[in-house]
Amino acid sequence: MKTYEFKLATNTQEIAAYFALRRAIFAEEQQLFSGDDVDEIDQFAYPIVAIATATQQVVGVVRIYEAKPGIWYGGRLGTHPEYRKGWQIGKGLIYKAVTTANTWGCQQFLATVQLQNVRFFQRLHWQSLEEMTIQACPHHLMEADLSFYPPNKEIRPVLSLQTREAS
């Protein structure tokens, strides 16, 4: 069985791999963005990666950010195409994202989820709040039930521009 580590991306190699995988998924594969998917939120979002322990390859990504005090969002959840079987990576990234935000004072955790992934999120204790269209693609605004995502021990790092330059 393959094993993975789910963690905040903290060094330049992890951050570069995080942005490269996002670009491969959202710009190249899904063609939701032209060129790459980097936006202004990346200036203050916390990148989280799934790393295959056998190879140390970044195989999954998600970002979290606080939009307003206590209101957190997750976004840009993606898994490398060769690692998509079984949902293990997506489930681990969602758990790491929500428990980390919960540790840092989250009172509500939201995400805009592509239509084909709504049932998966519902099985992980999320509810749909509304349907919407983003980048001409159907999505649902969804909310996590925080009682299923207890705080962890993650220390909130100070974001630096240096880490963002890796992209």
OpenMM code with the backbone's topology and positions (N, CA, C; nanometers):
from openmm import Vec3, app, unit

residues = "MET LYS THR TYR GLU PHE LYS LEU ALA THR ASN THR GLN GLU ILE ALA ALA TYR PHE ALA LEU ARG ARG ALA ILE PHE ALA GLU GLU GLN GLN LEU PHE SER GLY ASP ASP VAL ASP GLU ILE ASP GLN PHE ALA TYR PRO ILE VAL ALA ILE ALA THR ALA THR GLN GLN VAL VAL GLY VAL VAL ARG ILE TYR GLU ALA LYS PRO GLY ILE TRP TYR GLY GLY ARG LEU GLY THR HIS PRO GLU TYR ARG LYS GLY TRP GLN ILE GLY LYS GLY LEU ILE TYR LYS ALA VAL THR THR ALA ASN THR TRP GLY CYS GLN GLN PHE LEU ALA THR VAL GLN LEU GLN ASN VAL ARG PHE PHE GLN ARG LEU HIS TRP GLN SER LEU GLU GLU MET THR ILE GLN ALA CYS PRO HIS HIS LEU MET GLU ALA ASP LEU SER PHE TYR PRO PRO ASN LYS GLU ILE ARG PRO VAL LEU SER LEU GLN THR ARG GLU ALA SER".split()
positions = [
    Vec3(0.0833, -0.1187, 0.0000),
    Vec3(0.0000, 0.0000, 0.0000),
    Vec3(0.0882, 0.1256, 0.0000),
    Vec3(0.0517, 0.2199, -0.0853),
    Vec3(0.1271, 0.3441, -0.0921),
    Vec3(0.0930, 0.4303, 0.0285),
    Vec3(0.1954, 0.5018, 0.0779),
    Vec3(0.1730, 0.5922, 0.1901),
    Vec3(0.2098, 0.7342, 0.1493),
    Vec3(0.1450, 0.8286, 0.2167),
    Vec3(0.1606, 0.9696, 0.1831),
    Vec3(0.1748, 1.0522, 0.3096),
    Vec3(0.2462, 1.1614, 0.2972),
    Vec3(0.2571, 1.2598, 0.4040),
    Vec3(0.1792, 1.3831, 0.3593),
    Vec3(0.0964, 1.4363, 0.4475),
    Vec3(0.0181, 1.5551, 0.4180),
    Vec3(0.0710, 1.6666, 0.5071),
    Vec3(0.1200, 1.7755, 0.4447),
    Vec3(0.1879, 1.8785, 0.5225),
    Vec3(0.1812, 2.0135, 0.4540),
    Vec3(0.2070, 2.1181, 0.5315),
    Vec3(0.2247, 2.2500, 0.4716),
    Vec3(0.3511, 2.2462, 0.3862),
    Vec3(0.3438, 2.3033, 0.2690),
    Vec3(0.4642, 2.3153, 0.1848),
    Vec3(0.5491, 2.4253, 0.2461),
    Vec3(0.6724, 2.3910, 0.2813),
    Vec3(0.7533, 2.4868, 0.3569),
    Vec3(0.8861, 2.5221, 0.2915),
    Vec3(0.9353, 2.4391, 0.2014),
    Vec3(1.0635, 2.4735, 0.1397),
    Vec3(1.0442, 2.5045, -0.0088),
    Vec3(1.1456, 2.5588, -0.0711),
    Vec3(1.1319, 2.6043, -0.2095),
    Vec3(1.1002, 2.4902, -0.3052),
    Vec3(1.1538, 2.3698, -0.2812),
    Vec3(1.1251, 2.2568, -0.3694),
    Vec3(0.9782, 2.2165, -0.3601),
    Vec3(0.9247, 2.2081, -0.2371),
    Vec3(0.7838, 2.1715, -0.2190),
    Vec3(0.6915, 2.2769, -0.2799),
    Vec3(0.7243, 2.4017, -0.2606),
    Vec3(0.6397, 2.5100, -0.3129),
    Vec3(0.6448, 2.5132, -0.4653),
    Vec3(0.7618, 2.4938, -0.5236),
    Vec3(0.7725, 2.4900, -0.6700),
    Vec3(0.6933, 2.3725, -0.7258),
    Vec3(0.7019, 2.2558, -0.6607),
    Vec3(0.6269, 2.1375, -0.7053),
    Vec3(0.4766, 2.1591, -0.6874),
    Vec3(0.4378, 2.2267, -0.5812),
    Vec3(0.2973, 2.2602, -0.5550),
    Vec3(0.2401, 2.3426, -0.6704),
    Vec3(0.3090, 2.4509, -0.7082),
    Vec3(0.2598, 2.5348, -0.8174),
    Vec3(0.2662, 2.4633, -0.9520),
    Vec3(0.3677, 2.3803, -0.9733),
    Vec3(0.3790, 2.3061, -1.1003),
    Vec3(0.2628, 2.2078, -1.1154),
    Vec3(0.2269, 2.1377, -1.0074),
    Vec3(0.1162, 2.0424, -1.0148),
    Vec3(-0.0168, 2.1155, -1.0332),
    Vec3(-0.0353, 2.2257, -0.9655),
    Vec3(-0.1569, 2.3048, -0.9871),
    Vec3(-0.1693, 2.3477, -1.1329),
    Vec3(-0.0597, 2.3969, -1.1890),
    Vec3(-0.0603, 2.4412, -1.3287),
    Vec3(-0.0951, 2.3240, -1.4209),
    Vec3(-0.0359, 2.2080, -1.3955),
    Vec3(-0.0606, 2.0897, -1.4776),
    Vec3(-0.2081, 2.0485, -1.4719),
    Vec3(-0.2685, 2.0564, -1.3542),
    Vec3(-0.4075, 2.0129, -1.3378),
    Vec3(-0.5063, 2.1165, -1.3908),
    Vec3(-0.4941, 2.2404, -1.3428),
    Vec3(-0.5987, 2.3395, -1.3691),
    Vec3(-0.5811, 2.4177, -1.4989),
    Vec3(-0.4567, 2.4357, -1.5434),
    Vec3(-0.4347, 2.5095, -1.6688),
    Vec3(-0.4183, 2.4151, -1.7876),
    Vec3(-0.3353, 2.3127, -1.7719),
    Vec3(-0.3070, 2.2237, -1.8844),
    Vec3(-0.4139, 2.1163, -1.9028),
    Vec3(-0.4439, 2.0405, -1.7982),
    Vec3(-0.5392, 1.9293, -1.8100),
    Vec3(-0.6840, 1.9781, -1.8213),
    Vec3(-0.7295, 2.0562, -1.7246),
    Vec3(-0.8694, 2.0986, -1.7229),
    Vec3(-0.8948, 2.2241, -1.8056),
    Vec3(-0.7905, 2.2946, -1.8397),
    Vec3(-0.7978, 2.4177, -1.9196),
    Vec3(-0.8948, 2.5207, -1.8604),
    Vec3(-0.8959, 2.5290, -1.7265),
    Vec3(-0.9777, 2.6292, -1.6592),
    Vec3(-0.9108, 2.7663, -1.6608),
    Vec3(-0.7782, 2.7668, -1.6771),
    Vec3(-0.7011, 2.8903, -1.6793),
    Vec3(-0.6036, 2.8861, -1.7963),
    Vec3(-0.5682, 3.0030, -1.8450),
    Vec3(-0.4706, 3.0134, -1.9534),
    Vec3(-0.3333, 3.0392, -1.8933),
    Vec3(-0.2368, 2.9562, -1.9242),
    Vec3(-0.1011, 2.9734, -1.8717),
    Vec3(-0.0827, 2.9046, -1.7385),
    Vec3(-0.1323, 2.9678, -1.6319),
    Vec3(-0.1310, 2.9036, -1.5001),
    Vec3(-0.2483, 2.9549, -1.4185),
    Vec3(-0.2641, 2.9013, -1.2988),
    Vec3(-0.3804, 2.9337, -1.2157),
    Vec3(-0.3465, 3.0231, -1.0968),
    Vec3(-0.2269, 3.0782, -1.0934),
    Vec3(-0.1858, 3.1641, -0.9826),
    Vec3(-0.2719, 3.2899, -0.9820),
    Vec3(-0.3160, 3.3299, -0.8622),
    Vec3(-0.3959, 3.4515, -0.8488),
    Vec3(-0.3544, 3.5271, -0.7229),
    Vec3(-0.4241, 3.6354, -0.6937),
    Vec3(-0.3889, 3.7204, -0.5793),
    Vec3(-0.4023, 3.6474, -0.4465),
    Vec3(-0.4862, 3.5457, -0.4380),
    Vec3(-0.5032, 3.4697, -0.3138),
    Vec3(-0.3739, 3.3973, -0.2761),
    Vec3(-0.2945, 3.3610, -0.3748),
    Vec3(-0.1690, 3.2904, -0.3463),
    Vec3(-0.0716, 3.3742, -0.2642),
    Vec3(-0.0922, 3.5043, -0.2583),
    Vec3(-0.0045, 3.5902, -0.1785),
    Vec3(-0.0228, 3.5678, -0.0289),
    Vec3(-0.1401, 3.5156, 0.0117),
    Vec3(-0.1633, 3.4940, 0.1545),
    Vec3(-0.2171, 3.3548, 0.1877),
    Vec3(-0.2340, 3.2697, 0.0883),
    Vec3(-0.2816, 3.1330, 0.1128),
    Vec3(-0.1672, 3.0449, 0.1627),
    Vec3(-0.2046, 2.9412, 0.2351),
    Vec3(-0.1085, 2.8425, 0.2843),
    Vec3(-0.1161, 2.7195, 0.1938),
    Vec3(-0.0060, 2.6847, 0.1267),
    Vec3(-0.0064, 2.5662, 0.0400),
    Vec3(0.0125, 2.4385, 0.1211),
    Vec3(-0.0675, 2.3379, 0.0887),
    Vec3(-0.0573, 2.2071, 0.1523),
    Vec3(-0.0331, 2.1051, 0.0425),
    Vec3(0.0564, 2.0107, 0.0700),
    Vec3(0.0916, 1.9099, -0.0296),
    Vec3(0.0751, 1.7697, 0.0267),
    Vec3(0.0525, 1.6766, -0.0652),
    Vec3(0.0599, 1.5339, -0.0357),
    Vec3(0.1881, 1.4863, -0.1009),
    Vec3(0.2719, 1.4206, -0.0229),
    Vec3(0.3999, 1.3716, -0.0734),
    Vec3(0.3999, 1.2195, -0.0649),
    Vec3(0.4307, 1.1543, -0.1773),
    Vec3(0.4452, 1.0086, -0.1775),
    Vec3(0.5727, 0.9756, -0.1005),
    Vec3(0.5600, 0.9017, 0.0085),
    Vec3(0.6762, 0.8785, 0.0945),
    Vec3(0.7852, 0.7973, 0.0254),
    Vec3(0.7487, 0.7102, -0.0660),
    Vec3(0.8490, 0.6269, -0.1337),
    Vec3(0.9389, 0.7078, -0.2262),
    Vec3(0.8833, 0.8109, -0.2911),
    Vec3(0.9585, 0.8864, -0.3917),
    Vec3(0.9824, 1.0323, -0.3542),
    Vec3(0.9152, 1.0804, -0.2494),
    Vec3(0.9193, 1.2214, -0.2083),
    Vec3(0.8622, 1.3150, -0.3155),
    Vec3(0.7818, 1.2618, -0.4068),
    Vec3(0.7173, 1.3412, -0.5113),
    Vec3(0.5898, 1.4052, -0.4569),
    Vec3(0.5677, 1.5330, -0.4895),
    Vec3(0.4415, 1.5986, -0.4568),
    Vec3(0.3360, 1.5438, -0.5515),
    Vec3(0.2328, 1.4793, -0.4944),
    Vec3(0.1302, 1.4130, -0.5761),
    Vec3(-0.0094, 1.4701, -0.5529),
    Vec3(-0.0206, 1.5669, -0.4637),
    Vec3(-0.1484, 1.6300, -0.4386),
    Vec3(-0.1293, 1.7687, -0.3805),
    Vec3(-0.2283, 1.8562, -0.4036),
    Vec3(-0.2183, 1.9951, -0.3605),
    Vec3(-0.3537, 2.0481, -0.3137),
    Vec3(-0.3492, 2.1452, -0.2252),
    Vec3(-0.4658, 2.2248, -0.1859),
    Vec3(-0.4109, 2.3496, -0.1172),
    Vec3(-0.4899, 2.4545, -0.1172),
    Vec3(-0.4499, 2.5751, -0.0440),
    Vec3(-0.5614, 2.6128, 0.0517),
    Vec3(-0.5235, 2.6775, 0.1617),
    Vec3(-0.6219, 2.7286, 0.2565),
    Vec3(-0.5904, 2.8750, 0.2834),
    Vec3(-0.6964, 2.9495, 0.3131),
    Vec3(-0.6755, 3.0900, 0.3455),
    Vec3(-0.7942, 3.1425, 0.4256),
    Vec3(-0.7659, 3.2437, 0.5066),
    Vec3(-0.8679, 3.3071, 0.5881),
    Vec3(-0.9205, 3.4288, 0.5122),
    Vec3(-1.0453, 3.4233, 0.4690),
    Vec3(-1.1059, 3.5317, 0.3925),
    Vec3(-1.1493, 3.6473, 0.4833),
    Vec3(-1.2026, 3.6139, 0.5989),
    Vec3(-1.2419, 3.7088, 0.7030),
    Vec3(-1.2102, 3.6393, 0.8344),
    Vec3(-1.1980, 3.7132, 0.9444),
    Vec3(-1.1671, 3.6463, 1.0712),
    Vec3(-1.2610, 3.5286, 1.0989),
    Vec3(-1.2024, 3.4106, 1.1123),
    Vec3(-1.2779, 3.2893, 1.1414),
    Vec3(-1.3377, 3.2192, 1.0206),
    Vec3(-1.3382, 3.2842, 0.9040),
    Vec3(-1.3968, 3.2254, 0.7826),
    Vec3(-1.2829, 3.1818, 0.6904),
    Vec3(-1.2693, 3.0525, 0.6752),
    Vec3(-1.1595, 2.9948, 0.5967),
    Vec3(-1.2140, 2.9289, 0.4706),
    Vec3(-1.1298, 2.9278, 0.3689),
    Vec3(-1.1613, 2.8608, 0.2427),
    Vec3(-1.0489, 2.7644, 0.2070),
    Vec3(-1.0890, 2.6558, 0.1425),
    Vec3(-0.9939, 2.5664, 0.0786),
    Vec3(-1.0136, 2.5788, -0.0707),
    Vec3(-0.9089, 2.5575, -0.1469),
    Vec3(-0.9221, 2.5680, -0.2914),
    Vec3(-0.8065, 2.5035, -0.3644),
    Vec3(-0.8252, 2.4900, -0.4950),
    Vec3(-0.7242, 2.4335, -0.5842),
    Vec3(-0.6814, 2.2942, -0.5373),
    Vec3(-0.7800, 2.2150, -0.4938),
    Vec3(-0.7545, 2.0759, -0.4555),
    Vec3(-0.7314, 1.9945, -0.5821),
    Vec3(-0.6194, 1.9253, -0.5875),
    Vec3(-0.5906, 1.8442, -0.7048),
    Vec3(-0.4949, 1.7317, -0.6735),
    Vec3(-0.5043, 1.6255, -0.7527),
    Vec3(-0.4185, 1.5082, -0.7373),
    Vec3(-0.3540, 1.4767, -0.8713),
    Vec3(-0.2282, 1.4414, -0.8673),
    Vec3(-0.1557, 1.4008, -0.9873),
    Vec3(-0.2333, 1.2886, -1.0563),
    Vec3(-0.2466, 1.2929, -1.1892),
    Vec3(-0.3271, 1.1918, -1.2608),
    Vec3(-0.2891, 1.0471, -1.2315),
    Vec3(-0.1623, 1.0199, -1.2082),
    Vec3(-0.1181, 0.8817, -1.1831),
    Vec3(-0.1503, 0.8331, -1.0424),
    Vec3(-0.2061, 0.9222, -0.9569),
    Vec3(-0.2332, 0.8881, -0.8166),
    Vec3(-0.3802, 0.9060, -0.7796),
    Vec3(-0.4683, 0.9141, -0.8758),
    Vec3(-0.6089, 0.9445, -0.8474),
    Vec3(-0.6931, 0.8263, -0.8033),
    Vec3(-0.6483, 0.7089, -0.8207),
    Vec3(-0.7295, 0.5926, -0.7857),
    Vec3(-0.7487, 0.5834, -0.6333),
    Vec3(-0.8755, 0.5715, -0.5923),
    Vec3(-0.9046, 0.5443, -0.4516),
    Vec3(-0.9363, 0.6624, -0.3628),
    Vec3(-0.9160, 0.7837, -0.4048),
    Vec3(-0.9505, 0.9040, -0.3288),
    Vec3(-0.8685, 0.9240, -0.2024),
    Vec3(-0.7683, 0.8405, -0.1767),
    Vec3(-0.6904, 0.8517, -0.0527),
    Vec3(-0.6216, 0.9876, -0.0408),
    Vec3(-0.5665, 1.0372, -0.1494),
    Vec3(-0.4936, 1.1641, -0.1450),
    Vec3(-0.5898, 1.2804, -0.1242),
    Vec3(-0.6985, 1.2838, -0.1998),
    Vec3(-0.7958, 1.3910, -0.1827),
    Vec3(-0.8511, 1.3951, -0.0414),
    Vec3(-0.8858, 1.2799, 0.0123),
    Vec3(-0.9390, 1.2720, 0.1478),
    Vec3(-0.8356, 1.3217, 0.2490),
    Vec3(-0.7106, 1.2815, 0.2325),
    Vec3(-0.6047, 1.3255, 0.3241),
    Vec3(-0.5783, 1.4751, 0.3161),
    Vec3(-0.5813, 1.5296, 0.1952),
    Vec3(-0.5601, 1.6735, 0.1791),
    Vec3(-0.6747, 1.7533, 0.2415),
    Vec3(-0.7973, 1.7085, 0.2212),
    Vec3(-0.9127, 1.7776, 0.2796),
    Vec3(-0.9028, 1.7742, 0.4318),
    Vec3(-0.8703, 1.6584, 0.4873),
    Vec3(-0.8591, 1.6460, 0.6326),
    Vec3(-0.7502, 1.7384, 0.6857),
    Vec3(-0.6336, 1.7385, 0.6218),
    Vec3(-0.5225, 1.8247, 0.6657),
    Vec3(-0.5623, 1.9722, 0.6545),
    Vec3(-0.6291, 2.0095, 0.5461),
    Vec3(-0.6685, 2.1492, 0.5259),
    Vec3(-0.7652, 2.1957, 0.6344),
    Vec3(-0.8703, 2.1191, 0.6585),
    Vec3(-0.9739, 2.1634, 0.7522),
    Vec3(-0.9238, 2.1554, 0.8964),
    Vec3(-0.8529, 2.0504, 0.9343),
    Vec3(-0.8035, 2.0422, 1.0719),
    Vec3(-0.7010, 2.1514, 1.0999),
    Vec3(-0.6205, 2.1866, 1.0005),
    Vec3(-0.5225, 2.2940, 1.0189),
    Vec3(-0.5926, 2.4275, 1.0384),
    Vec3(-0.6883, 2.4589, 0.9522),
    Vec3(-0.7634, 2.5835, 0.9679),
    Vec3(-0.8372, 2.5849, 1.1020),
    Vec3(-0.8913, 2.4711, 1.1426),
    Vec3(-0.9618, 2.4615, 1.2700),
    Vec3(-0.8666, 2.4925, 1.3859),
    Vec3(-0.7428, 2.4503, 1.3741),
    Vec3(-0.6415, 2.4802, 1.4752),
    Vec3(-0.6143, 2.6298, 1.4835),
    Vec3(-0.6237, 2.6970, 1.3697),
    Vec3(-0.5887, 2.8390, 1.3616),
    Vec3(-0.7093, 2.9316, 1.3798),
    Vec3(-0.8170, 2.8831, 1.4374),
    Vec3(-0.9299, 2.9680, 1.4715),
    Vec3(-1.0466, 2.9669, 1.3746),
    Vec3(-1.0532, 2.8652, 1.2907),
    Vec3(-1.1617, 2.8565, 1.1934),
    Vec3(-1.2956, 2.8374, 1.2635),
    Vec3(-1.3944, 2.9169, 1.2226),
    Vec3(-1.5313, 2.9008, 1.2706),
    Vec3(-1.6223, 2.8477, 1.1602),
    Vec3(-1.5800, 2.8655, 1.0351),
    Vec3(-1.6531, 2.8134, 0.9205),
    Vec3(-1.5499, 2.7845, 0.8116),
    Vec3(-1.5582, 2.6654, 0.7499),
    Vec3(-1.4661, 2.6276, 0.6428),
    Vec3(-1.5473, 2.5995, 0.5175),
    Vec3(-1.5167, 2.6728, 0.4113),
    Vec3(-1.5910, 2.6650, 0.2865),
    Vec3(-1.4987, 2.6278, 0.1710),
    Vec3(-1.5589, 2.5778, 0.0646),
    Vec3(-1.4847, 2.5507, -0.0588),
    Vec3(-1.5825, 2.5520, -0.1744),
    Vec3(-1.5346, 2.5946, -0.2898),
    Vec3(-1.6135, 2.5797, -0.4121),
    Vec3(-1.5653, 2.4513, -0.4774),
    Vec3(-1.6579, 2.3582, -0.4943),
    Vec3(-1.6262, 2.2219, -0.5348),
    Vec3(-1.6856, 2.1950, -0.6731),
    Vec3(-1.6036, 2.1410, -0.7621),
    Vec3(-1.6537, 2.1062, -0.8949),
    Vec3(-1.7652, 2.0017, -0.8811),
    Vec3(-1.8648, 2.0146, -0.9685),
    Vec3(-1.9848, 1.9323, -0.9613),
    Vec3(-1.9541, 1.7829, -0.9463),
    Vec3(-1.8580, 1.7315, -1.0230),
    Vec3(-1.8302, 1.5873, -1.0184),
    Vec3(-1.7718, 1.5410, -0.8848),
    Vec3(-1.7321, 1.6349, -0.7973),
    Vec3(-1.6728, 1.5984, -0.6688),
    Vec3(-1.7665, 1.6234, -0.5493),
    Vec3(-1.8864, 1.6726, -0.5741),
    Vec3(-1.9786, 1.7074, -0.4657),
    Vec3(-2.0120, 1.5857, -0.3794),
    Vec3(-2.0447, 1.4709, -0.4399),
    Vec3(-2.0797, 1.3508, -0.3611),
    Vec3(-1.9630, 1.3053, -0.2734),
    Vec3(-1.8419, 1.3132, -0.3264),
    Vec3(-1.7232, 1.2783, -0.2483),
    Vec3(-1.7150, 1.3661, -0.1233),
    Vec3(-1.7333, 1.4953, -0.1386),
    Vec3(-1.7285, 1.5867, -0.0243),
    Vec3(-1.8424, 1.5588, 0.0731),
    Vec3(-1.9600, 1.5277, 0.0219),
    Vec3(-2.0732, 1.4960, 0.1105),
    Vec3(-2.0408, 1.3752, 0.1979),
    Vec3(-1.9727, 1.2762, 0.1431),
    Vec3(-1.9336, 1.1586, 0.2215),
    Vec3(-1.8320, 1.1944, 0.3295),
    Vec3(-1.7643, 1.3077, 0.3134),
    Vec3(-1.6646, 1.3524, 0.4113),
    Vec3(-1.7219, 1.4588, 0.5058),
    Vec3(-1.8538, 1.4634, 0.5181),
    Vec3(-1.9234, 1.5519, 0.6123),
    Vec3(-1.9208, 1.6985, 0.5700),
    Vec3(-1.9499, 1.7207, 0.4431),
    Vec3(-1.9683, 1.8550, 0.3894),
    Vec3(-2.1120, 1.8655, 0.3388),
    Vec3(-2.1645, 1.9874, 0.3377),
    Vec3(-2.2974, 2.0105, 0.2810),
    Vec3(-2.2897, 2.1207, 0.1762),
    Vec3(-2.3723, 2.1063, 0.0765),
    Vec3(-2.3805, 2.2059, -0.0300),
    Vec3(-2.4671, 2.3222, 0.0167),
    Vec3(-2.4169, 2.4438, -0.0026),
    Vec3(-2.4913, 2.5634, 0.0341),
    Vec3(-2.5590, 2.6272, -0.0869),
    Vec3(-2.4922, 2.6203, -0.2026),
    Vec3(-2.5507, 2.6751, -0.3252),
    Vec3(-2.4725, 2.6282, -0.4469),
    Vec3(-2.5401, 2.6292, -0.5603),
    Vec3(-2.4762, 2.5974, -0.6876),
    Vec3(-2.4256, 2.7258, -0.7504),
    Vec3(-2.3160, 2.7161, -0.8242),
    Vec3(-2.2581, 2.8330, -0.8898),
    Vec3(-2.1760, 2.7885, -1.0109),
    Vec3(-2.1384, 2.8838, -1.0927),
    Vec3(-2.0530, 2.8563, -1.2075),
    Vec3(-1.9246, 2.9370, -1.1921),
    Vec3(-1.8117, 2.8690, -1.2032),
    Vec3(-1.6805, 2.9333, -1.1956),
    Vec3(-1.6009, 2.8892, -1.3175),
    Vec3(-1.5449, 2.9855, -1.3904),
    Vec3(-1.4678, 2.9550, -1.5112),
    Vec3(-1.5488, 2.8664, -1.6064),
    Vec3(-1.6770, 2.8956, -1.6197),
    Vec3(-1.7697, 2.8225, -1.7079),
    Vec3(-1.7856, 2.6745, -1.6680),
    Vec3(-1.7562, 2.6436, -1.5423),
    Vec3(-1.7633, 2.5063, -1.4921),
    Vec3(-1.8570, 2.5030, -1.3711),
    Vec3(-1.9542, 2.4091, -1.3667),
    Vec3(-2.0469, 2.4037, -1.2532),
    Vec3(-1.9764, 2.3636, -1.1230),
    Vec3(-2.0064, 2.4372, -1.0178),
    Vec3(-1.9501, 2.4150, -0.8848),
    Vec3(-2.0615, 2.4229, -0.7810),
    Vec3(-2.0287, 2.3782, -0.6597),
    Vec3(-2.1136, 2.4004, -0.5433),
    Vec3(-2.0283, 2.4697, -0.4374),
    Vec3(-2.0869, 2.5696, -0.3714),
    Vec3(-2.0250, 2.6240, -0.2513),
    Vec3(-2.0609, 2.5262, -0.1404),
    Vec3(-1.9579, 2.4722, -0.0737),
    Vec3(-1.9814, 2.3703, 0.0274),
    Vec3(-1.9165, 2.4101, 0.1588),
    Vec3(-1.9729, 2.3557, 0.2678),
    Vec3(-1.9238, 2.3844, 0.4023),
    Vec3(-1.8922, 2.2542, 0.4751),
    Vec3(-1.7764, 2.2535, 0.5416),
    Vec3(-1.7358, 2.1368, 0.6201),
    Vec3(-1.8020, 2.1398, 0.7565),
    Vec3(-1.8397, 2.0218, 0.8064),
    Vec3(-1.8870, 2.0075, 0.9437),
    Vec3(-1.7621, 1.9985, 1.0314),
    Vec3(-1.7295, 2.1072, 1.1002),
    Vec3(-1.6042, 2.1143, 1.1756),
    Vec3(-1.5951, 2.0115, 1.2881),
    Vec3(-1.7084, 1.9570, 1.3323),
    Vec3(-1.7028, 1.8571, 1.4399),
    Vec3(-1.6343, 1.7281, 1.3945),
    Vec3(-1.6226, 1.7074, 1.2647),
    Vec3(-1.5526, 1.5894, 1.2119),
    Vec3(-1.4054, 1.6182, 1.1806),
    Vec3(-1.3605, 1.7401, 1.2061),
    Vec3(-1.2244, 1.7819, 1.1723),
    Vec3(-1.1604, 1.8506, 1.2929),
    Vec3(-1.1171, 1.7709, 1.3930),
    Vec3(-1.0641, 1.8310, 1.5161),
    Vec3(-0.9330, 1.9066, 1.4909),
    Vec3(-0.9067, 2.0085, 1.5739),
    Vec3(-0.7804, 2.0811, 1.5591),
    Vec3(-0.6611, 1.9860, 1.5698),
    Vec3(-0.5552, 2.0188, 1.4959),
    Vec3(-0.4315, 1.9414, 1.5054),
    Vec3(-0.3281, 2.0271, 1.5776),
    Vec3(-0.2028, 1.9948, 1.5669),
    Vec3(-0.0987, 2.0685, 1.6384),
    Vec3(-0.0168, 2.1590, 1.5457),
    Vec3(-0.0693, 2.1850, 1.4252),
    Vec3(0.0044, 2.2635, 1.3261),
    Vec3(0.0255, 2.4069, 1.3747),
    Vec3(0.1514, 2.4497, 1.3739),
    Vec3(0.1850, 2.5870, 1.4101),
    Vec3(0.1708, 2.6738, 1.2860),
    Vec3(0.1051, 2.7872, 1.3019),
    Vec3(0.0803, 2.8767, 1.1886),
    Vec3(0.2086, 2.9523, 1.1537),
    Vec3(0.2631, 2.9270, 1.0347),
    Vec3(0.3871, 2.9950, 0.9964),
    Vec3(0.3599, 3.1381, 0.9506),
    Vec3(0.4637, 3.2177, 0.9567),
    Vec3(0.4565, 3.3517, 0.9005),
    Vec3(0.4834, 3.3376, 0.7511),
    Vec3(0.3927, 3.3872, 0.6699),
    Vec3(0.4126, 3.3807, 0.5243),
    Vec3(0.5198, 3.4797, 0.4853),
    Vec3(0.6054, 3.4374, 0.3951),
    Vec3(0.7086, 3.5277, 0.3455),
    Vec3(0.7037, 3.5338, 0.1946),
    Vec3(0.7409, 3.6475, 0.1409),
    Vec3(0.7447, 3.6621, -0.0046),
    Vec3(0.8463, 3.5669, -0.0649),
    Vec3(0.9493, 3.5323, 0.0125),
    Vec3(1.0516, 3.4413, -0.0380),
    Vec3(0.9910, 3.3080, -0.0791),
    Vec3(0.8952, 3.2549, -0.0019),
    Vec3(0.8356, 3.1258, -0.0387),
    Vec3(0.7521, 3.1397, -0.1651),
    Vec3(0.6916, 3.2545, -0.1867),
    Vec3(0.6091, 3.2752, -0.3049),
    Vec3(0.6926, 3.2878, -0.4329),
    Vec3(0.8187, 3.3280, -0.4179),
    Vec3(0.9047, 3.3451, -0.5352),
    Vec3(0.9386, 3.2116, -0.6005),
    Vec3(0.9161, 3.1015, -0.5289),
    Vec3(0.9430, 2.9692, -0.5868),
    Vec3(0.8513, 2.9378, -0.7016),
    Vec3(0.7365, 3.0053, -0.7053),
    Vec3(0.6421, 2.9792, -0.8152),
    Vec3(0.6919, 3.0485, -0.9381),
] * unit.nanometer
topology = app.Topology()
chain = topology.addChain("A")
for resn in residues:
    res = topology.addResidue(resn, chain)
    for name in ("N", "CA", "C"):
        topology.addAtom(name, app.Element.getBySymbol(name[0]), res)
